[in-house]
Amino acid sequence: MKKRALLSVSDKSGILEFAQELEKMGYELLSTGGTKKFLEENGVAITAVDEVTKFPEILGGRVKTLHPLVHGGLLAKHDDAEHQSQMAENGISPIDIVCVNLYPFRETIVKPDVTVDDAIENIDIGGPTMLRSAAKNHAYVTVIVDAADYAGVLTELQNKQSTTPETRRRLAAKVFRHTAAYDSYISNYLTDLTGEEYPDQLTLTYELSQTLRYGENPHQKAAFYRSPLGSNFSIANAHQVHGKELSYNNIQDANAALQMIKEFKMPAAVAVKHMNPCGVGTGETIADAFGKAYEADSTSIFGGIVALNREVDADTAKQLATIFLEIIIAPSFSDEAIELLTQKKNIRLLTIPFDSKISDKWNTVTVEGGLLIQQPDVFGYDDADIQVATDRQPTAAELEALKLGWNVVKHVKSNAIVVCNSEMTLGIGAGQMNRVGSAKIALDQAGSAAEGAVMASDAFFPMNDTVEAAAKAGIKAIIQPGGSKKDQDSIDKANEYGIAMVFTGVRHFKH
């Protein structure tokens, strides 16, 4: 019996060459709609599916392949006598190869002017059904959903007259991954339309971006996946201008730097080590901003990640080139900057479109056996209802410094304390088991620069000991959420030392 292949693709990349080779090998080619027309126009002999089914395409093409003469040919076991008998009785011929890709639903819903009707019409029904039928019956049927697999299938057919069981199973697994992802786009789109906040089932889809040499440590395997519908303002969608591949830890740190730098509108630079900022600076120029970020902690920045929110020019590049950095992230690099920085073979230079919309999607964290989701912490200083809790009001200059501190401290691991002025961080205390411990680290790092500076805390003070430590170091203003049962003790201590203290009403825990 002549072998048959069913070809029905929306993405026609490579399909002509694939069909021509199958035709040379003696396959009867079945097709529908646009694929049939395209192949016939290019000289390939095609049998229309409706010639096989003796039933026309109806409902504007919504029904064309959903027929027993198609699915019987896909699902029949070739070595099952009962199946073969029923096929003969019903005039069903087997289909040996299925090549299908689906209506562009994902590509449709990302269009800015997409309508619900457009989205609905791009939900493929017949395609996934054929793919699933063929993939279920992969013991006998070769199913292809990705044009990248055409060449390998043709090679096996030419050399062995058949694909191997291992190839068919690999391709079937790929099909079910593909249809699962396709269905997740549809289910999430419709769920968003309904406004259902916490659906009873949550399906997330990611695509492999790269395999990594290892994870956090050399004995751990790792890979990097990206969200196909994720924001362009992300490490997953960054363009790497120069340098070796990103590592697992690079990606984590780079993401942390990117989340921090988006807090700033004026020229700003953020240096990160181990997902915490080690220095943040602002200035009139990006070179000035980086100089202050470097000055903030010239020791810890070694081997760090730097993010800048303006083009890296020659002046900035000259500063960056003097130290060892793993990654530099910016909207762009001038030609002079690239020439300077690429003299370092391994440094990674990443560009990200800072004018892209920042994602407001849920943040996810895996735990053993489960997944936590939460809204991203987008609450900033400008969103806060600032309440002065002390007798002394902060000065205008102190308020500017408090704003910088508050925008930085939300990105520091809890317990978090930031000491800063209006232009740069001076000391950062992160991740300690008690708040006064973080304060002591930040104040020690700031040293004499703490005199006249301000302090930001990501959560309230359970005791007045942090205020006491701040006062002895010369801190003049403090910003914190408030809300402790012992707030008054901290207020009284601040009044005792003439410190201005403001409450924001919102905490910024970051674990």
C-alpha positions, 0 to 999 in steps of 0.5 A: 500500500502506498504510504501517505503523509498529511501536511497542514501548516500555518508556518510554511518554512521548509515545507516545500522542500520536505514535501518534494522529498516525500513525493520523490520517495513515493508518498501520497501527500494529503493537505488542506486549505492554504498548504494545499494551494501553496504546494500545488502552486509550486508543482507538488501533487496534492490530494485534498483531504475532502477528496478522502473524506468525501465531506467538504470543509465547512464553517469557514474552515473550522471543520475540515480534518475532524473525520473518521477517515482521517483519524482512523488512519492516524490511530489505527495499529498497523499490526492489530488484526481487528484494527486492520479489519475495521479499516478495510470495512470502512475504507480507511487507509493509514496515514504514516506521517503527519506534519502540522503546526498550529494557528498562530494564537500566541502571535495573535494575542501579543498584538496591541490591537488584538480583539477577543474575536481575533484571538478566538478564531486563532484557536486551532482545533483540528491541528492539535487533534491530529497531532495528538492522535498521531503522537498517541500512535507514534509506534506507527506514525511519525509526527512533526510539529517543528520545521527543524525536524524535517531534515532528520526525518528525511535522512532516516527515511532515505537511509532506512525507509522508515523512522526509528522507534526512538525518533518517533517517540522523541517527536511524539513527546515534542508534540505533547509539549507543544500542544500543552504549551499551546493550550496554556496560552489559550487557558491563561488568556481566557482566564485573564479575560474572566478576571479570575485571580487564582484559578484552580489549576495554573499552567505556566509555559517556558521555552529553553533559552540555554543550557548552563555549564552548571547551577549555583555550584559546579556539581549542580546541573542547570538550564535557563528557560524564558517566558515566551510572553514575558517582558522585553525588559528582562534578562531572558530577552537581553541582547548579548553584545560581547562576552562568554555565556551567562552562568546560573549565578550571573543570571540571578545577579543580573536580574537583581540588578535590573529590578533595582535600576528600574527604580530610577529616572535620573542617571543611575548605576547599580552594582550587585553581588550575590543578589544584593546591591553593594553600591548605588549611585545617581548623578547628572551623567551616567559616568558620575552615577557610576563613579558614586556607585563604585565609591559606595563599596569599591571592594565588593564591586570586584567581580560584580554586576553593574546595571546603568540606565543610560547609554554607556559612553566613553567616559563611563567605559573608561571607569568600568574598564579599570575593574573586574566585572562579570556583566554590564547591563545598559540600554546601549553602548557607544562605539567607543565604549564597545571598543574599550570594553571588548578588550576584556575577553570574558566580560558580558555586555548586555543591552536591554530596551529600557523603554519596554513595558515592565511586566506586571505578571506574578512572581513565582518561587518554587518550594518542595512540591509546590509553587508560590505566586505573588504580585511584584513589589512595585510600591515605591516612595512616590506611592507612599503616604509619608507620615512624619512621626517625630517632632522634627520634620526632615529637610528637603535634602533629607527627603531626597536621601530618604527617597533613594534609601527607600527605593534601594532597601526594597531590593536588599535581602531582609532584614535590610538597612540602607545608609545613604545620602541623596546621591549614593548608598554609603552602607548596606546591611543585608540578610541578618537574623535581627535588624540591629545586626543589619544596621551595625553592618551598614553603619560600620561600612558607612563609617564617618560618612554616616554623619548627617546621612539617612537610614532606610529600613525595609520593616519596622523596628521591634525595639529602639536599639536600631534608632540608638545605633543610628543616632550614635553614628550621626544619622539625621533622618530615618524612613521605615514602615512603622506598625510595631507595637513599640513604635512609640519607643523608637519615636521617643528615641528619635526625638531624644536625639533630634532625628526626623523619622517618617513612616511609609505604612508599607514594608518591603520584605525580600527573602 
